[in-house]
Each structure stands twice: as structure tokens, then as C-alpha cells.
């Protein structure tokens, strides 16, 4: 008898557990009272549509049977891009395409949702970006917008970041994707660039010609200096040669002055070919000389025993 009672209690407990599971499953199946907040988001908990709390990342269980819901708000880096029509300081139409990296302040998502719902880009980012771009673009000429693009970009970033900070929007970076001008101005810029390139090309040609001329002048100058050096060397050599000849003549003259007859005889002997003359000139006629060489030799021997 006791065993039957125990079996009945056990069955009752099992049926109770199954029933409870079924009830919970039905409740969770027909009522949105649980939610999972993705990574990089915060959940805005709504009670009958009114934001009352912020749920962190992960699973969130709400009170069954009550009108709760959760809206996911991203707090990671987001990108916003827009085109702003503006004018430069020299009254040139400019279309600036701007890309913005930003994120929402995670500690202020409840305030942001309460004030802006999920339309913060249309309500504060786009209109403020348009105004800031126009104000900064008007500070520069069209040419300066191109040449000083980084400076323009920094000015837009600083102004825009200050304007969005009170709303809980943190601007991380701004990039000027492009500046587009009117067709007429773009054509004028192209013509100017072509003219500058042509001028640069002609200047390069002139510089090359000038360098070549300078090289020729330097070469001619070197040749002239070389010729002058050779001429100077030849002149010096001639001077030295003339001085040597003059010295030789001076010495010869001194010798002639002291021993004139002997020197002349020595010069005559040096130039004699060893042959005695066989003619003498008299009255314009050559007369043969007949000399007895043997007698002359004997006489010479007698004089010099």
C-alpha cells in the first residue's frame, strides 16, 4: 500500500515538473521577455515604450507578462559619409565629400536614445557637418582648398568634434574624400597645369642649353690656358737657348781677344780635311802650285833634329 502511494507521489512530481517546463516554454514563446545584446552594443530597456534602463552585452531576462522591450544601440566605431555643397572665398562652387568616423558615448546611450531615438545621424550629424564644412570652406580659395587640404581637414575636424560632443557623439576622425568644382573651373585648372608643365619643360631645355654653353666655355678656356702654357714654355726655351748662344759667343769673343791668332789657327785645323791646296788665286785666275813634298819634309826634319 505504501509503495503505491510513493509511486503516485513520484508520478505527480514528474508531471508537475513537465507542466512547469511547458508553462515556462509557453511564456517565453509568446512573450518577448528575454533578449541578447550583441557585442559592441548597449540595450535600451523600454517599459511600455519608455526608456528606463541600459542592458549590457549578453543575455537579458525580463519580467514575464509585463510590457518590456530592448532596443540595441551601437557603441563601436561607425562611419558616416555625406556630400556638402559650399563655396570658396573666391566664389567658386565646391562639392565636398566628407567621411566621418565616430562612436556614441556608452555612458550616455540612454540620454541619446531619449533625446534622439535612433536618428542621431539625420538629426545632429548631417546638419552640423554641412554647416561646419561650409564655414571652413569659405576661409580658403579654391586653389588653397586643393593645396592646403590637410589644414582644411584639421579645421573641419576640430570644429565638428566640439559641436557634437554635447550630444554624446565622439568624433574620431574626418577625411575629405574629394573636392569637386564646376566644370569651367576644372577646365581652367587643367589648362593652368598644362601651361605650367610646358613652362617647366622650356625652362629645363634652357637650363640644359646654358649648361652645355658653360661646358663649352670651360673647355675653350682650358684649351686656351693649355696653349698659353705651351707658348710660355716655348718662349722660355727660346730665351734660354738665346742666352746660351749669347754666352757662348761672349766666351768665344773673350778667347779671340786674348789669343786671337791661335784660336783662328785652331779653328782652321779643326775644319781642315787633310788635303793641301793645289791652286792659288792670282789676278782672278787659279795657278797650280808645284811643291816638292819630299824636300819640304827633309827641310822640316833638318830644322827639327
C-alpha positions in Angstrom: 0.0 0.0 0.0 2.8 2.4 0.9 4.7 1.6 -2.3 1.6 2.6 -4.4 1.4 5.9 -2.6 5.1 6.6 -3.2 4.7 5.8 -6.9 1.7 8.1 -7.1 3.8 10.9 -5.5 6.7 10.3 -7.9 4.4 10.5 -10.9 2.8 13.7 -9.5 6.2 15.3 -9.1 7.2 14.3 -12.6 4.0 15.6 -14.1 4.5 18.8 -12.1 8.0 19.4 -13.5 6.8 18.7 -17.1 3.9 21.1 -16.6 6.2 23.8 -15.2 8.6 23.4 -18.1 5.7 23.6 -20.6 4.3 26.7 -18.9 7.8 28.4 -19.0 8.2 27.4 -22.6 4.8 28.8 -23.5 5.5 32.1 -21.6 8.9 32.6 -23.4 7.4 31.5 -26.7 4.6 34.0 -26.7 6.1 36.9 -24.7 9.3 38.9 -25.7 10.6 38.9 -22.1 14.2 37.8 -22.9 16.8 39.4 -25.1 20.5 39.0 -26.1 22.5 42.3 -26.6 25.3 41.8 -29.2 28.9 42.7 -28.6 29.6 46.4 -29.3 26.1 47.4 -28.4 24.1 48.6 -25.4 20.5 47.7 -24.9 17.9 50.4 -24.1 15.3 48.8 -21.9 11.8 50.1 -22.7 8.8 49.8 -20.4 5.7 50.4 -22.3 7.9 52.3 -24.8 9.6 54.5 -22.2 13.4 54.1 -21.9 14.2 53.2 -18.3 17.5 51.3 -18.2 20.5 50.2 -20.1 21.4 46.5 -20.6 25.0 45.4 -21.2 26.2 42.9 -23.7 24.8 39.4 -23.4 21.5 37.7 -22.3 18.8 39.7 -20.5 15.8 38.1 -18.8 12.7 40.4 -18.4 9.7 40.0 -16.1 7.2 37.7 -17.8 3.8 39.2 -18.6 5.0 42.8 -18.5 5.4 45.1 -21.4 9.2 45.2 -21.7 11.4 45.5 -24.8 15.0 46.3 -25.6 16.5 48.4 -28.4 20.1 47.7 -29.4 22.3 50.8 -29.7 25.8 50.5 -31.3 28.7 51.9 -29.3 31.5 50.7 -31.6 33.1 52.9 -34.3 30.6 53.9 -37.0 31.1 55.5 -40.4 29.0 58.4 -41.8 29.6 59.9 -45.3 27.9 62.9 -46.8 28.3 65.5 -49.6 28.2 69.2 -48.7 27.7 71.9 -51.3 29.7 75.0 -50.4 31.6 77.9 -51.9 35.3 79.0 -51.6 36.4 82.5 -50.6 36.9 83.3 -54.3 33.2 82.4 -55.0 33.9 79.0 -56.6 31.3 76.3 -56.2 32.7 73.3 -54.3 31.1 70.0 -53.5 33.0 68.4 -50.6 32.5 64.7 -49.9 33.3 64.0 -46.2 33.7 60.7 -44.4 33.3 60.7 -40.6 34.4 58.0 -38.1 32.6 58.4 -34.7 31.1 56.4 -31.9 28.4 57.0 -29.2 29.4 57.6 -25.6 28.5 54.3 -24.0 27.8 56.0 -20.7 25.2 58.3 -22.4 23.3 55.9 -24.6 20.1 56.3 -22.5 20.3 60.1 -22.9 21.0 59.8 -26.6 18.0 57.5 -27.2 15.7 59.6 -25.1 16.7 62.8 -27.0 17.3 61.5 -30.5 15.9 57.9 -30.6 18.0 56.1 -33.3 18.0 59.1 -35.7 21.1 60.8 -34.4 22.8 60.9 -37.9 19.9 62.7 -39.5 19.2 65.0 -36.5 22.6 66.1 -35.5 25.5 64.7 -37.5 24.4 65.6 -41.0 23.2 69.2 -40.4 26.2 70.1 -38.2 28.6 68.6 -40.8 27.0 70.6 -43.6 27.3 73.8 -41.6 30.9 73.2 -40.5 32.1 72.2 -44.0 30.5 75.4 -45.5 32.1 77.6 -42.8 35.6 76.2 -43.2 35.5 76.0 -47.0 34.7 79.7 -47.2 38.0 80.5 -45.5 40.1 79.3 -48.5 40.3 80.0 -52.2 39.6 77.1 -54.5 43.3 76.6 -55.2 44.1 76.6 -51.4 41.4 74.0 -50.8 43.5 71.7 -53.0 46.9 72.7 -51.9 46.2 73.0 -48.2 43.8 70.0 -47.9 45.3 68.6 -44.7 44.9 72.1 -43.0 41.3 72.3 -44.2 40.6 68.8 -42.9 42.0 69.6 -39.4 39.8 72.7 -39.2 36.7 70.8 -40.1 37.5 68.0 -37.6 38.2 70.4 -34.7 35.0 72.4 -35.2 32.8 69.4 -35.9 34.1 67.4 -32.8 33.3 70.3 -30.5 29.8 70.7 -31.8 28.9 67.1 -31.4 30.4 66.5 -28.0 27.5 67.9 -26.0 25.2 65.3 -27.7 27.3 62.3 -26.6 28.7 61.7 -30.1 32.5 61.3 -30.1 34.2 62.2 -33.4 37.3 60.0 -34.0 38.4 61.2 -37.5 37.3 63.2 -40.5 38.6 62.5 -44.1 38.0 64.7 -47.1 37.2 62.1 -49.7 37.1 64.6 -52.6 36.6 68.2 -53.6 34.6 68.7 -56.8 34.5 72.1 -58.6 32.5 73.4 -61.5 33.3 72.2 -65.0 34.6 75.6 -66.1 36.9 75.9 -63.1 38.1 72.3 -63.5 38.9 73.1 -67.2 40.8 76.3 -66.2 42.8 74.3 -63.6 43.7 71.7 -66.3 44.8 74.4 -68.7 46.9 76.1 -66.0 48.6 72.8 -65.1 49.4 72.2 -68.8 50.8 75.7 -69.2 53.0 75.2 -66.1 54.2 71.9 -67.3 55.1 73.5 -70.7 56.9 76.3 -69.0 58.8 73.9 -66.8 59.8 71.9 -69.9 61.0 75.0 -71.7 62.9 76.1 -68.6 64.6 72.7 -68.4 65.6 73.0 -72.1 67.1 76.5 -71.5 68.9 75.2 -68.4 70.3 72.3 -70.4 71.5 74.7 -73.2 73.0 77.0 -70.7 74.9 74.1 -69.0 76.2 73.0 -72.4 77.3 76.5 -73.2 79.1 76.7 -69.9 80.8 73.4 -70.6 81.9 74.7 -74.0 83.3 77.9 -72.4 85.1 75.9 -69.8 86.5 73.6 -72.5 87.6 76.5 -74.6 89.1 78.2 -71.6 91.1 75.1 -70.8 92.4 74.8 -74.3 93.4 78.5 -74.3 95.2 78.1 -71.0 96.9 75.0 -72.3 98.0 76.8 -75.5 99.3 79.7 -73.4 101.2 77.3 -71.2 102.8 75.7 -74.2 103.6 79.1 -75.7 105.1 80.3 -72.5 107.2 77.1 -72.3 108.4 77.5 -75.9 109.3 81.2 -75.3 111.2 80.3 -72.1 113.1 77.6 -74.0 114.0 80.0 -76.8 115.1 82.6 -74.2 117.3 80.0 -72.5 118.7 78.9 -75.9 119.4 82.5 -76.9 121.1 83.2 -73.6 123.2 80.1 -74.0 124.2 81.1 -77.5 125.0 84.7 -76.3 127.1 83.2 -73.5 128.9 81.0 -76.0 129.6 84.0 -78.2 130.8 86.0 -75.3 133.2 83.3 -74.3 134.4 82.9 -77.8 134.9 86.7 -78.1 136.9 86.7 -74.9 139.1 83.9 -76.3 139.6 85.7 -79.6 140.6 88.8 -77.7 143.3 87.1 -75.7 144.6 84.5 -78.2 143.1 85.5 -81.5 145.7 84.1 -83.8 146.0 80.8 -82.0 142.2 80.3 -81.8 141.8 81.1 -85.5 144.5 78.6 -86.4 142.9 76.0 -84.1 139.5 76.6 -85.9 141.2 76.3 -89.3 142.9 73.0 -88.3 139.6 71.7 -86.9 137.9 72.3 -90.2 140.9 71.2 -92.5 140.2 67.9 -94.3 143.9 67.0 -94.5 144.4 68.0 -98.2 146.9 70.7 -99.3 145.7 73.3 -101.7 146.9 72.7 -105.3 145.8 76.1 -106.7 146.2 79.7 -105.7 144.2 82.6 -107.0 146.1 85.5 -108.6 144.5 88.2 -110.8 141.3 86.3 -110.9 143.0 83.1 -112.2 143.8 79.9 -110.4 147.5 78.9 -110.8 148.7 75.4 -109.9 151.2 75.0 -107.0 154.1 72.7 -107.5 155.8 71.8 -104.3 158.3 69.1 -103.7 156.8 67.4 -100.7 159.9 65.3 -100.1 162.1 68.4 -100.0 159.6 70.1 -97.7 159.7 67.1 -95.3 163.5 67.0 -95.4 163.8 70.6 -94.6 161.4 70.2 -91.7 163.5 67.4 -90.4 166.6 69.4 -90.6 165.0 72.2 -88.6 163.8 69.9 -86.0 166.6 67.3 -85.5 
